[in-house]
Amino acid sequence: MLTAVIRADGPPSLLAATFAVLIPAVADGFLGHAVVVDARGDREVERLADATGASYLRSGAAEGWHLGAAQARGDWLVLLDAGDVPQSHWAQVVDRHLMLAPDSPALIPLRGVAGSLRERAAISFGARRLRAGLVVPKGLVLAGRLGGAPRRLPVRRERASG
């Protein structure tokens, strides 16, 4: 089962945009749970999480992925920032990845040249730290870093404007 861990540090409309893409995956039985980690303590974000059945945590951004993973019910996580909007067929692409490479982290890269290049450089040359867009085993998130470079998936995610 896949769990979405979503860091929310902006307006609730960003979280709503992300949930709008995730809800069909829940209806299809692919996404089993979501955890919203709120860095600001926004009551509207908490209400939105509650209305969608997601778990809600209040935590700073630095420890958000780790605390969200600890609350996750699934063995695999998709890490998102509120406002991340994966393309409509993202669930099928992630499901295929989990079937074909069940031990390998993956990345749903940002759409657009600039964002994609920044993301690629950060993963290739920087520390193997956790970031939005990753599809990763829960154990690696609890450990705090990736073991190797993730496989880039043939699906993109965009950023909603808030």
MIRORO-267228 format. One record per residue: x, y, z of N, C-alpha, C in turn; residue in one letter; chain; residue number from 1. Coordinates in pm, 1 decimal. Layout:
+----------+----------+----------+----------+----------+----------+----------+----------+----------+---+---+-----+
:      nxx :      nyy :      nzz :     caxx :     cayy :     cazz :      cxx :      cyy :      czz : r : c :   k :
+----------+----------+----------+----------+----------+----------+----------+----------+----------+---+---+-----+
:        X :        Y :        Z :        X :        Y :        Z :        X :        Y :        Z : A : A : NUM :
...
+----------+----------+----------+----------+----------+----------+----------+----------+----------+---+---+-----+
***
This chain:
+----------+----------+----------+----------+----------+----------+----------+----------+----------+---+---+-----+
:      nxx :      nyy :      nzz :     caxx :     cayy :     cazz :      cxx :      cyy :      czz : r : c :   k :
+----------+----------+----------+----------+----------+----------+----------+----------+----------+---+---+-----+
:     84.7 :   -117.9 :      0.0 :      0.0 :      0.0 :      0.0 :     89.2 :    124.1 :      0.0 : M : A :   1 :
:     49.5 :    223.3 :    -74.7 :    121.2 :    349.4 :    -87.6 :     55.9 :    453.8 :      1.2 : L : A :   2 :
:    139.0 :    532.5 :     69.3 :     92.7 :    643.3 :    151.5 :    153.1 :    771.5 :     97.8 : T : A :   3 :
:     74.2 :    876.9 :     86.7 :    124.6 :   1009.0 :     49.4 :    158.8 :   1084.6 :    176.7 : A : A :   4 :
:    280.1 :   1138.4 :    182.3 :    320.4 :   1227.1 :    290.9 :    335.4 :   1365.0 :    228.4 : V : A :   5 :
:    253.1 :   1458.2 :    274.9 :    243.8 :   1590.5 :    212.6 :    284.7 :   1696.8 :    313.0 : I : A :   6 :
:    389.5 :   1772.9 :    278.7 :    430.0 :   1885.9 :    362.9 :    349.1 :   2008.1 :    320.8 : R : A :   7 :
:    281.8 :   2069.8 :    416.3 :    198.3 :   2187.4 :    388.5 :    256.2 :   2306.6 :    462.4 : A : A :   8 :
:    298.5 :   2407.1 :    387.8 :    348.2 :   2528.1 :    452.1 :    300.5 :   2653.6 :    380.8 : D : A :   9 :
:    194.2 :   2638.5 :    304.7 :    137.2 :   2751.1 :    232.4 :    -12.9 :   2756.0 :    251.8 : G : A :  10 :
:    -80.9 :   2825.5 :    163.7 :   -226.9 :   2836.6 :    177.3 :   -296.1 :   2702.1 :    155.7 : P : A :  11 :
:   -411.1 :   2683.0 :    217.8 :   -485.7 :   2557.6 :    202.6 :   -520.9 :   2524.4 :     58.0 : P : A :  12 :
:   -529.8 :   2624.0 :    -28.8 :   -562.6 :   2597.7 :   -169.6 :   -456.5 :   2510.0 :   -236.4 : S : A :  13 :
:   -331.0 :   2520.2 :   -192.8 :   -225.7 :   2434.5 :   -247.7 :   -248.8 :   2289.2 :   -209.1 : L : A :  14 :
:   -284.9 :   2267.1 :    -83.9 :   -313.7 :   2131.2 :    -38.1 :   -435.7 :   2075.5 :   -111.4 : L : A :  15 :
:   -535.6 :   2158.8 :   -132.9 :   -656.0 :   2115.0 :   -205.9 :   -620.5 :   2072.0 :   -348.2 : A : A :  16 :
:   -528.7 :   2143.1 :   -413.5 :   -487.1 :   2106.5 :   -549.4 :   -419.6 :   1969.7 :   -549.7 : A : A :  17 :
:   -337.7 :   1942.7 :   -450.6 :   -270.7 :   1812.6 :   -441.5 :   -371.6 :   1702.5 :   -413.0 : T : A :  18 :
:   -461.9 :   1725.5 :   -319.9 :   -564.8 :   1625.3 :   -288.6 :   -653.0 :   1594.8 :   -410.2 : F : A :  19 :
:   -680.9 :   1694.3 :   -492.8 :   -765.9 :   1672.2 :   -609.7 :   -706.6 :   1566.3 :   -702.8 : A : A :  20 :
:   -574.9 :   1556.3 :   -707.4 :   -508.7 :   1456.4 :   -790.9 :   -498.2 :   1322.5 :   -718.6 : V : A :  21 :
:   -487.9 :   1325.9 :   -587.3 :   -470.9 :   1202.5 :   -510.4 :   -600.8 :   1125.7 :   -489.8 : L : A :  22 :
:   -711.9 :   1192.7 :   -483.0 :   -839.3 :   1127.3 :   -452.1 :   -875.9 :   1017.1 :   -551.7 : I : A :  23 :
:   -856.5 :   1035.2 :   -683.4 :   -884.0 :    922.4 :   -774.2 :   -798.1 :    798.9 :   -744.8 : P : A :  24 :
:   -674.4 :    818.8 :   -700.5 :   -587.9 :    704.8 :   -666.1 :   -639.0 :    633.6 :   -541.5 : A : A :  25 :
:   -701.3 :    707.3 :   -451.8 :   -763.6 :    645.6 :   -333.7 :   -885.0 :    564.3 :   -378.0 : V : A :  26 :
:   -966.6 :    623.1 :   -465.1 :  -1087.1 :    554.4 :   -513.5 :  -1051.6 :    425.7 :   -588.0 : A : A :  27 :
:   -937.0 :    424.8 :   -656.8 :   -891.9 :    306.1 :   -729.5 :   -825.1 :    203.1 :   -638.9 : D : A :  28 :
:   -803.6 :    238.3 :   -512.0 :   -740.7 :    146.7 :   -417.9 :   -589.1 :    146.0 :   -424.0 : G : A :  29 :
:   -529.4 :    236.4 :   -501.4 :   -383.7 :    240.8 :   -513.3 :   -320.5 :    316.6 :   -397.4 : F : A :  30 :
:   -379.9 :    426.4 :   -359.7 :   -329.8 :    507.4 :   -249.3 :   -416.5 :    478.6 :   -127.9 : L : A :  31 :
:   -353.9 :    427.8 :    -23.2 :   -431.7 :    385.3 :     91.6 :   -444.8 :    485.9 :    203.9 : G : A :  32 :
:   -357.1 :    587.0 :    206.1 :   -354.0 :    675.2 :    321.0 :   -276.2 :    800.2 :    284.2 : H : A :  33 :
:   -302.8 :    908.0 :    353.7 :   -224.8 :   1031.4 :    337.8 :   -196.6 :   1088.9 :    475.8 : A : A :  34 :
:    -80.9 :   1149.0 :    488.0 :    -40.4 :   1217.4 :    611.0 :     -3.0 :   1359.6 :    571.3 : V : A :  35 :
:    -66.4 :   1457.5 :    633.2 :    -35.7 :   1597.8 :    608.2 :     48.8 :   1647.7 :    724.4 : V : A :  36 :
:    166.1 :   1701.2 :    691.5 :    256.5 :   1756.8 :    791.7 :    254.9 :   1907.7 :    773.0 : V : A :  37 :
:    197.5 :   1977.1 :    869.8 :    174.6 :   2121.6 :    860.6 :    280.5 :   2196.4 :    940.9 : D : A :  38 :
:    360.4 :   2276.6 :    872.7 :    466.9 :   2352.9 :    939.0 :    414.3 :   2479.1 :   1006.5 : A : A :  39 :
:    297.2 :   2528.1 :    964.4 :    246.2 :   2655.3 :   1017.4 :    136.0 :   2640.0 :   1121.0 : R : A :  40 :
:     73.8 :   2525.9 :   1128.8 :    -37.3 :   2509.3 :   1222.4 :   -163.5 :   2578.9 :   1176.0 : G : A :  41 :
:   -192.0 :   2575.8 :   1048.2 :   -308.0 :   2641.6 :    989.5 :   -433.5 :   2557.5 :   1014.8 : D : A :  42 :
:   -533.2 :   2615.5 :   1078.3 :   -657.4 :   2543.5 :   1110.5 :   -729.3 :   2496.7 :    983.9 : R : A :  43 :
:   -723.2 :   2572.8 :    876.4 :   -788.3 :   2532.7 :    751.2 :   -719.1 :   2410.9 :    690.3 : E : A :  44 :
:   -588.1 :   2403.7 :    701.4 :   -514.3 :   2286.5 :    653.2 :   -554.7 :   2164.5 :    735.4 : V : A :  45 :
:   -566.8 :   2181.7 :    866.3 :   -609.0 :   2071.6 :    952.6 :   -750.4 :   2025.6 :    916.0 : E : A :  46 :
:   -840.5 :   2118.9 :    891.1 :   -978.3 :   2083.4 :    852.6 :   -982.2 :   2010.0 :    718.9 : R : A :  47 :
:   -901.2 :   2055.6 :    624.5 :   -896.8 :   1990.8 :    493.9 :   -842.6 :   1848.6 :    505.6 : L : A :  48 :
:   -739.0 :   1831.2 :    584.4 :   -684.5 :   1696.3 :    607.2 :   -791.4 :   1606.5 :    669.1 : A : A :  49 :
:   -860.7 :   1657.9 :    767.9 :   -965.1 :   1580.3 :    835.0 :  -1078.8 :   1545.5 :    738.5 : D : A :  50 :
:  -1118.3 :   1640.1 :    655.9 :  -1228.7 :   1616.5 :    562.1 :  -1194.6 :   1509.4 :    458.7 : A : A :  51 :
:  -1067.2 :   1493.6 :    427.7 :  -1026.9 :   1393.4 :    328.2 :   -986.9 :   1260.7 :    392.2 : T : A :  52 :
:   -988.5 :   1254.5 :    524.4 :   -951.4 :   1131.5 :    593.0 :   -802.2 :   1115.3 :    613.6 : G : A :  53 :
:   -725.6 :   1219.4 :    586.5 :   -580.7 :   1213.7 :    604.8 :   -544.5 :   1235.5 :    751.3 : A : A :  54 :
:   -433.3 :   1178.6 :    792.6 :   -378.6 :   1207.7 :    924.9 :   -316.1 :   1347.1 :    920.5 : S : A :  55 :
:   -317.9 :   1415.3 :   1033.6 :   -264.2 :   1551.1 :   1041.5 :   -160.4 :   1557.4 :   1151.2 : Y : A :  56 :
:    -45.4 :   1616.8 :   1118.8 :     60.6 :   1638.2 :   1216.1 :    107.2 :   1782.6 :   1208.1 : L : A :  57 :
:    142.9 :   1838.4 :   1318.9 :    203.4 :   1971.3 :   1320.5 :    350.9 :   1951.3 :   1348.5 : R : A :  58 :
:    435.8 :   1998.7 :   1258.0 :    579.4 :   1978.3 :   1272.3 :    654.0 :   2077.0 :   1185.4 : S : A :  59 :
:    775.3 :   2106.7 :   1223.0 :    861.6 :   2190.8 :   1140.5 :    899.9 :   2119.4 :   1012.4 : G : A :  60 :
:    941.3 :   2196.4 :    912.9 :    974.0 :   2140.2 :    782.1 :   1090.4 :   2041.8 :    788.5 : A : A :  61 :
:   1186.6 :   2067.1 :    874.9 :   1307.7 :   1983.9 :    879.1 :   1276.0 :   1838.1 :    912.0 : A : A :  62 :
:   1188.1 :   1815.0 :   1006.4 :   1157.2 :   1676.7 :   1045.7 :   1025.7 :   1626.1 :    985.6 : E : A :  63 :
:    967.5 :   1700.4 :    893.3 :    837.0 :   1666.3 :    837.1 :    830.4 :   1530.9 :    769.6 : G : A :  64 :
:    926.2 :   1500.9 :    681.3 :    921.5 :   1371.5 :    611.6 :    931.4 :   1257.0 :    711.6 : W : A :  65 :
:   1022.8 :   1268.7 :    807.0 :   1044.5 :   1160.5 :    904.0 :    920.4 :   1136.3 :    989.1 : H : A :  66 :
:    862.4 :   1241.3 :   1043.3 :    743.3 :   1224.9 :   1128.0 :    624.0 :   1176.1 :   1046.0 : L : A :  67 :
:    611.0 :   1223.5 :    923.1 :    504.3 :   1175.4 :    836.1 :    520.1 :   1027.3 :    805.3 : G : A :  68 :
:    644.2 :    984.6 :    780.5 :    670.5 :    842.3 :    753.2 :    637.0 :    756.8 :    874.0 : A : A :  69 :
:    666.1 :    807.3 :    991.9 :    636.6 :    731.3 :   1113.3 :    486.8 :    708.5 :   1129.5 : A : A :  70 :
:    403.6 :    799.1 :   1078.0 :    257.9 :    785.8 :   1085.8 :    198.4 :    708.6 :    967.6 : Q : A :  71 :
:    278.1 :    688.2 :    863.8 :    228.4 :    625.4 :    740.8 :    190.5 :    480.4 :    764.2 : A : A :  72 :
:     85.2 :    437.9 :    698.9 :     39.1 :    299.3 :    709.6 :    102.7 :    210.0 :    604.0 : R : A :  73 :
:    144.0 :    268.0 :    492.5 :    199.2 :    190.2 :    382.7 :    347.7 :    166.2 :    395.5 : G : A :  74 :
:    397.9 :     67.6 :    319.4 :    540.2 :     37.4 :    315.0 :    614.2 :    125.8 :    216.5 : D : A :  75 :
:    541.9 :    185.6 :    122.8 :    598.8 :    277.6 :     25.3 :    532.1 :    412.6 :     42.0 : W : A :  76 :
:    610.6 :    519.0 :     20.5 :    560.9 :    655.0 :     36.5 :    583.8 :    734.7 :    -90.6 : L : A :  77 :
:    493.5 :    826.1 :   -118.5 :    517.3 :    928.8 :   -218.7 :    524.4 :   1059.8 :   -140.7 : V : A :  78 :
:    636.6 :   1128.7 :   -153.1 :    660.3 :   1252.9 :    -80.4 :    621.8 :   1370.7 :   -168.5 : L : A :  79 :
:    534.5 :   1454.7 :   -118.0 :    486.5 :   1569.1 :   -195.5 :    484.2 :   1693.4 :   -108.5 : L : A :  80 :
:    500.3 :   1807.9 :   -172.2 :    473.6 :   1935.0 :   -107.2 :    332.8 :   1976.0 :   -148.0 : D : A :  81 :
:    261.3 :   2043.1 :    -58.6 :    128.8 :   2093.8 :    -94.7 :    145.4 :   2181.4 :   -218.1 : A : A :  82 :
:     62.7 :   2157.6 :   -317.8 :     73.0 :   2227.6 :   -444.8 :    134.0 :   2141.6 :   -554.1 : G : A :  83 :
:    195.2 :   2027.5 :   -517.7 :    244.1 :   1933.6 :   -618.4 :    124.6 :   1866.2 :   -684.7 : D : A :  84 :
:    122.8 :   1866.8 :   -816.8 :     12.9 :   1809.4 :   -893.2 :     72.5 :   1713.2 :   -996.2 : V : A :  85 :
:     82.0 :   1584.6 :   -962.3 :    131.7 :   1487.7 :  -1060.8 :     34.1 :   1474.3 :  -1177.8 : P : A :  86 :
:     88.2 :   1440.7 :  -1295.4 :      3.9 :   1420.6 :  -1413.1 :    -98.2 :   1311.3 :  -1386.9 : Q : A :  87 :
:   -204.6 :   1313.1 :  -1463.2 :   -319.7 :   1227.5 :  -1435.9 :   -287.7 :   1078.4 :  -1433.9 : S : A :  88 :
:   -189.7 :   1031.5 :  -1505.8 :   -159.0 :    888.2 :  -1509.6 :    -44.7 :    849.1 :  -1414.5 : H : A :  89 :
:    -18.8 :    931.9 :  -1315.3 :     92.9 :    907.2 :  -1224.5 :     78.8 :    774.3 :  -1150.8 : W : A :  90 :
:    -40.6 :    738.4 :  -1110.0 :    -59.6 :    616.1 :  -1031.2 :    -21.6 :    492.2 :  -1111.6 : A : A :  91 :
:    -57.2 :    489.0 :  -1238.4 :    -22.3 :    374.2 :  -1322.2 :    129.5 :    363.4 :  -1339.0 : Q : A :  92 :
:    197.0 :    476.3 :  -1356.6 :    342.6 :    477.4 :  -1373.4 :    410.9 :    431.3 :  -1244.6 : V : A :  93 :
:    365.9 :    480.4 :  -1130.6 :    424.5 :    440.1 :  -1002.7 :    397.0 :    292.2 :   -976.2 : V : A :  94 :
:    275.9 :    246.2 :  -1004.9 :    242.8 :    105.2 :   -985.5 :    333.8 :     16.4 :  -1069.8 : D : A :  95 :
:    356.9 :     54.3 :  -1192.0 :    445.7 :    -22.3 :  -1279.8 :    587.7 :    -24.7 :  -1223.4 : R : A :  96 :
:    633.8 :     89.9 :  -1175.2 :    767.3 :     95.1 :  -1115.7 :    778.0 :      0.1 :   -996.4 : H : A :  97 :
:    677.7 :      0.7 :   -910.7 :    680.2 :    -85.0 :   -791.4 :    678.7 :   -232.7 :   -828.4 : L : A :  98 :
:    615.8 :   -267.0 :   -940.0 :    615.8 :   -407.0 :   -985.8 :    749.9 :   -446.1 :  -1046.3 : M : A :  99 :
:    810.6 :   -355.6 :  -1122.8 :    932.3 :   -389.5 :  -1196.5 :   1061.8 :   -364.1 :  -1117.8 : L : A : 100 :
:   1061.2 :   -270.6 :  -1028.6 :   1181.7 :   -237.0 :   -951.6 :   1144.0 :   -214.1 :   -805.8 : A : A : 101 :
:   1099.5 :   -319.0 :   -737.2 :   1042.5 :   -302.3 :   -603.0 :   1140.5 :   -257.2 :   -494.4 : P : A : 102 :
:   1269.5 :   -255.9 :   -523.0 :   1366.1 :   -212.2 :   -421.8 :   1430.8 :    -78.9 :   -455.0 : D : A : 103 :
:   1383.2 :    -13.7 :   -560.6 :   1448.0 :    106.4 :   -610.4 :   1361.0 :    230.0 :   -590.9 : S : A : 104 :
:   1413.8 :    334.0 :   -524.4 :   1338.6 :    459.2 :   -515.2 :   1320.7 :    520.5 :   -653.6 : P : A : 105 :
:   1218.5 :    602.2 :   -667.7 :   1190.3 :    667.1 :   -795.2 :   1157.9 :    813.8 :   -769.2 : A : A : 106 :
:   1155.9 :    889.5 :   -877.6 :   1126.6 :   1032.3 :   -869.5 :   1023.9 :   1068.6 :   -975.5 : L : A : 107 :
:    919.4 :   1139.0 :   -932.4 :    825.8 :   1202.6 :  -1024.8 :    881.6 :   1343.6 :  -1043.7 : I : A : 108 :
:    954.3 :   1367.4 :  -1154.0 :   1024.6 :   1495.4 :  -1168.2 :    930.8 :   1611.8 :  -1194.9 : P : A : 109 :
:    981.2 :   1730.1 :  -1164.1 :    908.2 :   1852.4 :  -1193.4 :    897.9 :   1872.9 :  -1344.0 : L : A : 110 :
:    788.1 :   1930.9 :  -1385.8 :    770.2 :   1965.7 :  -1526.3 :    841.4 :   2097.9 :  -1551.1 : R : A : 111 :
:    896.8 :   2111.1 :  -1666.6 :    967.0 :   2234.5 :  -1701.7 :   1116.9 :   2215.4 :  -1694.3 : G : A : 112 :
:   1186.5 :   2285.4 :  -1779.6 :   1330.8 :   2267.5 :  -1791.7 :   1404.4 :   2313.5 :  -1666.4 : V : A : 113 :
:   1377.4 :   2433.5 :  -1618.4 :   1452.9 :   2488.7 :  -1505.7 :   1435.6 :   2404.5 :  -1379.6 : A : A : 114 :
:   1311.9 :   2375.0 :  -1344.2 :   1287.0 :   2296.2 :  -1224.0 :   1343.9 :   2156.5 :  -1233.8 : G : A : 115 :
:   1329.8 :   2095.6 :  -1350.3 :   1380.7 :   1961.3 :  -1371.1 :   1532.9 :   1957.6 :  -1363.1 : S : A : 116 :
:   1600.0 :   2056.7 :  -1421.2 :   1746.9 :   2061.0 :  -1414.9 :   1796.3 :   2082.4 :  -1272.2 : L : A : 117 :
:   1732.3 :   2172.5 :  -1198.0 :   1770.6 :   2195.0 :  -1057.1 :   1754.3 :   2066.8 :   -976.2 : R : A : 118 :
:   1643.9 :   2000.1 :   -998.0 :   1615.5 :   1876.4 :   -926.0 :   1717.0 :   1767.8 :   -963.0 : E : A : 119 :
:   1746.3 :   1754.5 :  -1091.1 :   1841.7 :   1653.4 :  -1137.3 :   1980.7 :   1680.2 :  -1080.6 : R : A : 120 :
:   2024.0 :   1805.7 :  -1081.7 :   2155.1 :   1841.2 :  -1027.8 :   2161.7 :   1813.8 :   -878.2 : A : A : 121 :
:   2055.8 :   1847.6 :   -806.7 :   2054.6 :   1826.1 :   -661.8 :   2064.9 :   1678.1 :   -628.1 : A : A : 122 :
:   1999.9 :   1594.0 :   -705.7 :   2003.5 :   1450.6 :   -678.6 :   2135.5 :   1390.1 :   -725.8 : I : A : 123 :
:   2186.0 :   1433.1 :   -839.5 :   2307.2 :   1374.4 :   -895.8 :   2433.0 :   1416.7 :   -820.5 : S : A : 124 :
:   2440.5 :   1543.8 :   -784.3 :   2563.9 :   1595.2 :   -726.8 :   2554.4 :   1623.5 :   -577.8 : F : A : 125 :
:   2436.7 :   1634.4 :   -526.2 :   2419.7 :   1667.5 :   -385.8 :   2402.0 :   1544.4 :   -300.0 : G : A : 126 :
:   2376.5 :   1568.9 :   -176.6 :   2350.5 :   1458.3 :    -83.4 :   2222.5 :   1387.4 :   -125.1 : A : A : 127 :
:   2214.2 :   1263.9 :    -93.5 :   2096.1 :   1183.1 :   -127.0 :   1987.6 :   1209.0 :    -21.7 : R : A : 128 :
:   1945.5 :   1333.2 :    -15.0 :   1846.6 :   1369.0 :     85.5 :   1705.7 :   1353.6 :     31.1 : R : A : 129 :
:   1611.8 :   1351.9 :    121.7 :   1471.0 :   1337.0 :     84.1 :   1420.5 :   1466.5 :     23.7 : L : A : 130 :
:   1328.4 :   1452.3 :    -72.7 :   1273.0 :   1569.2 :   -140.1 :   1135.4 :   1535.1 :   -196.0 : R : A : 131 :
:   1060.1 :   1638.2 :   -225.3 :    928.3 :   1618.5 :   -286.6 :    944.6 :   1549.1 :   -421.1 : A : A : 132 :
:    847.4 :   1464.3 :   -452.9 :    847.2 :   1391.9 :   -579.0 :    900.0 :   1250.6 :   -568.9 : G : A : 133 :
:    960.7 :   1216.1 :   -456.5 :   1016.7 :   1082.2 :   -441.0 :    908.6 :    978.8 :   -411.4 : L : A : 134 :
:    927.5 :    860.7 :   -467.1 :    850.6 :    741.9 :   -433.1 :    954.3 :    649.0 :   -371.4 : V : A : 135 :
:    939.9 :    623.7 :   -242.6 :   1050.0 :    563.8 :   -168.2 :    998.5 :    468.5 :    -60.0 : V : A : 136 :
:   1073.4 :    363.3 :    -29.1 :   1032.3 :    276.4 :     81.2 :   1031.5 :    353.3 :    213.9 : P : A : 137 :
:    937.1 :    321.9 :    296.4 :    921.1 :    387.9 :    425.5 :   1050.1 :    381.0 :    508.4 : K : A : 138 :
:   1119.6 :    268.1 :    504.7 :   1242.2 :    251.6 :    582.6 :   1349.9 :    352.1 :    547.5 : G : A : 139 :
:   1361.3 :    387.1 :    419.2 :   1461.7 :    486.5 :    380.0 :   1426.0 :    624.9 :    432.5 : L : A : 140 :
:   1297.6 :    656.4 :    434.3 :   1255.4 :    786.0 :    487.8 :   1283.6 :    791.3 :    637.7 : V : A : 141 :
:   1255.1 :    682.9 :    706.9 :   1283.4 :    680.1 :    851.0 :   1433.5 :    690.5 :    878.0 : L : A : 142 :
:   1515.8 :    637.7 :    786.2 :   1661.0 :    648.9 :    799.0 :   1709.0 :    790.3 :    765.1 : A : A : 143 :
:   1629.8 :    863.9 :    687.0 :   1662.4 :   1002.8 :    660.0 :   1731.4 :   1032.6 :    528.9 : G : A : 144 :
:   1766.3 :    931.1 :    450.9 :   1829.8 :    957.8 :    321.9 :   1821.5 :    838.3 :    229.2 : R : A : 145 :
:   1840.6 :    867.3 :    102.4 :   1835.9 :    763.1 :      0.9 :   1968.4 :    688.2 :     -2.4 : L : A : 146 :
:   1962.8 :    563.4 :    -43.9 :   2085.1 :    487.1 :    -60.0 :   2154.0 :    518.8 :   -191.7 : G : A : 147 :
:   2077.6 :    549.3 :   -294.6 :   2132.2 :    578.5 :   -426.4 :   2040.6 :    672.7 :   -500.3 : G : A : 148 :
:   2080.0 :    706.8 :   -621.6 :   1999.4 :    798.4 :   -702.1 :   1868.5 :    730.5 :   -742.1 : A : A : 149 :
:   1757.2 :    800.5 :   -732.1 :   1628.6 :    741.1 :   -772.0 :   1614.7 :    734.4 :   -923.5 : P : A : 150 :
:   1533.3 :    643.2 :   -967.7 :   1500.3 :    630.2 :  -1110.1 :   1397.0 :    738.1 :  -1144.5 : R : A : 151 :
:   1423.3 :    812.9 :  -1250.9 :   1328.3 :    915.4 :  -1297.6 :   1214.4 :    847.3 :  -1371.5 : R : A : 152 :
:   1093.1 :    874.0 :  -1329.6 :    975.5 :    812.5 :  -1390.9 :    928.4 :    895.2 :  -1510.4 : L : A : 153 :
:    863.4 :    831.1 :  -1607.2 :    815.6 :    901.4 :  -1726.4 :    680.9 :    970.3 :  -1704.9 : P : A : 154 :
:    670.1 :   1040.8 :  -1596.6 :    551.4 :   1119.4 :  -1563.3 :    604.7 :   1242.4 :  -1491.4 : V : A : 155 :
:    535.1 :   1352.1 :  -1498.6 :    583.2 :   1478.0 :  -1438.3 :    485.3 :   1526.9 :  -1332.6 : R : A : 156 :
:    535.0 :   1619.7 :  -1251.8 :    447.9 :   1689.8 :  -1157.9 :    466.3 :   1838.6 :  -1178.5 : R : A : 157 :
:    358.1 :   1909.2 :  -1162.4 :    358.4 :   2054.8 :  -1176.3 :    336.0 :   2116.1 :  -1039.5 : E : A : 158 :
:    356.0 :   2245.3 :  -1030.1 :    330.6 :   2319.0 :   -907.1 :    208.1 :   2407.7 :   -927.9 : R : A : 159 :
:    108.2 :   2390.3 :   -844.3 :     -9.1 :   2477.2 :   -848.0 :     29.0 :   2612.5 :   -789.5 : A : A : 160 :
:    -33.3 :   2715.1 :   -838.3 :     -5.7 :   2847.9 :   -782.4 :   -105.3 :   2874.8 :   -670.8 : S : A : 161 :
:    -58.6 :   2933.4 :   -566.5 :   -145.0 :   2957.3 :   -451.4 :   -157.4 :   3098.1 :   -426.6 : G : A : 162 :
+----------+----------+----------+----------+----------+----------+----------+----------+----------+---+---+-----+
***
